[in-house]
Amino acid sequence: MKGFVWLLLLGMLRLQAAEGPVDKTLPVRGFCIPAPSTNRLDEFIEFIEQELAPRSVNVLILRVDYGFQFHSRPEMADERGLSNEQAKRISDVCKKHQIRIVPLINLLGHQSWQSNCGKLLKVHPEFDETPEVKFPEKYAWPNPDRLYCKSYCPRHPQVHDVIFAMVDEVCDAFEADAFHAGMDEVFYIGEDQCSRCKGRNKAELFADEVRAVRDHLQSYKRQLWLWGDRLLGRVFLAP
């Protein structure tokens, strides 16, 4: 599947190149892609040099998520994820071509997908906003539990200790001055079954979490990026 995605992306880039030159007056000429597996690192660096740089891409949003060999939170380490040394190689090639690298870890929402629990809630199930919602063997939408993807509880007293340590480590590894927190498609927030969030305004809970992440990054002079769909009207309805 990942190989197909790479071929699709390459085809899109080549099509764009055939249509005409890139408008370099655009301040952000970005590209978002999952971080490579360790055995495809050389191919990924070649991709940056031969495909992104010639097209004047100047921002690379790299979806690292929890695929990293974390030292700050060893319980979250992925042995098959990127290492600090490999992150430095990606950072170096991006600097060479004046590409700003913005690592991404999905915060708040997207802590699961269909019937698969993400690493954070698998290791720290106490952070789950909806522990009563169980993963079905066969996922289907719609479903009685409104399960699209899970969220962590933003008011759990230990959740920021864990996620901020990983955010800092990934930003340090990629020598990044910005971080992408994802925070899209948050459909479980302020649930009545959660003793910490029950009765609270959902929009305020979301805003408080954005502010907490922003304030943490700002203390290290880093900029917060996030997807904008939850800032639109009626954003807390299920899809």
C-alpha positions in Angstrom: 0.0 0.0 0.0 2.8 2.4 0.9 4.5 1.7 -2.4 1.3 2.6 -4.2 1.1 5.9 -2.3 4.6 6.8 -3.3 3.9 6.1 -7.0 0.7 8.1 -6.8 2.5 11.1 -5.2 5.3 10.9 -7.8 2.8 10.9 -10.6 1.0 13.9 -9.1 4.3 15.8 -8.8 5.3 15.0 -12.4 1.9 16.0 -13.7 2.3 19.4 -11.9 5.8 19.8 -13.4 4.3 19.2 -16.8 1.6 21.8 -16.4 4.1 24.7 -15.9 6.5 26.3 -13.5 5.8 26.7 -9.8 4.7 30.2 -8.7 7.6 31.1 -6.4 5.7 34.2 -5.1 3.6 31.8 -3.0 5.0 32.1 0.6 4.2 28.4 1.4 4.8 25.8 -1.2 4.2 22.8 1.0 4.0 19.0 0.7 2.7 16.6 3.4 3.7 13.0 3.5 4.2 10.1 6.0 7.7 9.7 7.4 9.5 6.9 5.6 10.2 3.5 7.1 13.9 3.0 8.1 14.6 0.8 5.1 13.4 3.4 2.7 15.3 6.4 4.1 17.8 6.6 1.2 14.9 6.5 -1.3 13.1 9.3 0.7 16.2 11.5 0.7 16.5 11.0 -3.0 12.8 11.9 -3.3 13.4 15.2 -1.6 16.4 16.0 -3.8 15.0 14.9 -7.1 11.3 15.6 -6.8 10.6 18.2 -4.1 13.6 20.6 -4.4 13.4 21.0 -8.2 9.7 22.0 -7.8 10.6 24.7 -5.3 8.8 23.1 -2.4 9.8 25.1 0.7 7.8 23.3 3.4 7.7 19.6 4.2 5.1 18.5 6.7 6.4 15.1 7.8 3.8 12.8 9.4 6.0 11.2 12.1 3.1 10.4 14.5 4.4 7.7 16.9 6.8 6.1 14.4 9.9 7.2 16.2 12.5 5.7 18.5 11.6 7.9 21.5 14.1 8.1 24.4 12.2 10.7 26.4 9.2 8.3 26.7 10.7 4.8 26.2 7.3 3.1 26.6 6.3 4.9 23.3 9.3 4.0 21.3 8.8 2.3 18.0 11.8 0.0 17.2 11.0 0.3 13.5 10.6 4.0 13.6 13.1 6.7 12.7 16.1 7.3 14.9 17.6 10.6 15.9 20.4 10.0 13.4 18.0 9.3 10.6 16.0 12.4 11.4 19.2 14.4 11.2 19.8 13.1 7.7 16.4 14.3 6.6 16.9 17.6 8.4 20.2 18.1 6.7 18.9 17.5 3.1 16.0 19.9 3.8 18.4 22.6 5.0 20.5 22.1 1.9 17.5 22.9 -0.3 16.0 25.5 2.0 13.0 23.4 2.8 11.4 24.1 6.2 10.6 20.8 7.9 7.5 20.6 10.1 7.1 17.3 11.9 3.6 16.1 12.7 2.2 14.1 15.5 -1.6 13.8 15.7 -2.7 15.3 19.0 -6.2 15.1 20.6 -8.0 13.2 17.8 -6.9 10.4 15.4 -5.7 8.2 18.3 -7.2 5.2 16.4 -8.4 4.3 13.0 -11.3 1.9 12.3 -10.6 -1.2 14.4 -7.0 -0.3 15.2 -6.0 1.5 18.4 -3.1 4.0 18.1 0.1 3.7 20.1 -0.7 6.3 22.7 -4.0 4.8 23.8 -2.6 1.3 23.5 0.2 2.1 25.9 -1.8 4.6 28.0 -5.4 3.4 28.0 -6.1 5.7 30.9 -5.9 8.7 28.5 -8.9 7.4 26.4 -11.8 9.9 26.4 -14.2 7.0 25.7 -12.9 3.8 27.2 -16.4 2.4 27.1 -16.3 2.4 23.3 -14.8 -0.9 22.2 -13.2 -1.6 18.8 -15.3 -3.8 16.6 -13.8 -6.8 14.9 -15.2 -5.4 11.6 -15.5 -1.7 11.3 -18.4 0.0 9.6 -19.8 3.5 9.4 -22.2 4.5 10.7 -22.1 2.6 13.9 -24.0 2.9 17.2 -20.9 4.2 19.1 -20.2 7.0 16.6 -16.7 5.6 16.4 -14.8 7.3 13.7 -11.5 7.7 15.5 -10.7 8.0 19.2 -9.4 11.0 21.2 -7.3 11.3 24.3 -8.9 13.2 27.2 -7.3 16.7 27.1 -8.0 17.1 30.9 -6.2 14.0 32.0 -3.6 15.2 34.5 -0.7 13.2 33.0 -1.4 13.4 29.2 0.6 16.5 28.6 3.7 15.1 30.4 3.7 12.3 27.8 2.8 14.1 24.6 4.9 17.2 25.2 8.0 15.1 25.8 7.5 13.4 22.4 6.8 16.7 20.7 10.0 18.2 22.1 12.1 15.2 21.1 10.8 15.0 17.6 11.3 18.8 17.1 14.8 18.6 18.4 15.6 15.6 16.2 14.5 17.4 13.1 15.9 20.8 14.2 12.4 22.2 13.6 11.1 25.7 14.5 7.5 24.6 13.9 5.4 21.6 14.8 2.1 20.3 13.3 -0.3 19.0 15.9 -2.9 17.6 13.5 -6.0 18.1 15.7 -8.4 17.4 12.9 -11.6 15.2 12.9 -12.0 15.4 16.7 -15.4 13.8 17.3 -15.0 12.5 20.8 -14.6 15.4 23.2 -16.4 16.5 26.3 -18.2 13.2 26.6 -20.8 12.8 29.4 -19.1 9.5 30.4 -15.8 11.3 31.1 -15.7 12.5 34.7 -13.2 15.2 33.8 -15.0 16.6 30.8 -18.7 16.0 31.6 -20.8 19.1 31.1 -18.0 21.3 29.7 -18.3 23.2 26.5 -16.8 21.2 23.7 -15.5 24.2 21.8 -13.8 25.5 25.0 -12.2 22.2 25.6 -10.8 22.2 22.1 -9.6 25.8 22.4 -8.0 25.0 25.7 -6.0 22.2 24.2 -4.9 24.2 21.2 -3.8 26.9 23.7 -1.9 24.4 25.8 0.0 23.1 22.8 0.7 26.6 21.5 2.0 27.8 24.9 4.3 24.8 25.2 5.8 25.3 21.8 6.1 29.1 22.3 8.2 28.5 25.3 10.8 26.9 22.9 10.2 29.6 20.2 8.4 27.1 18.0 5.3 27.8 15.9 2.1 25.7 16.0 0.5 24.4 12.8 -2.7 22.4 12.7 -5.5 21.5 10.3 -8.4 24.0 10.2 -11.5 21.8 9.9 -12.4 22.0 13.6 -12.4 25.8 13.4 -15.3 25.8 11.0 -18.9 26.1 12.0 -20.7 23.1 13.5 -17.4 21.3 13.8 -18.3 18.9 16.7 -20.9 17.0 14.7 -20.0 13.4 13.7 -19.1 13.0 10.0 
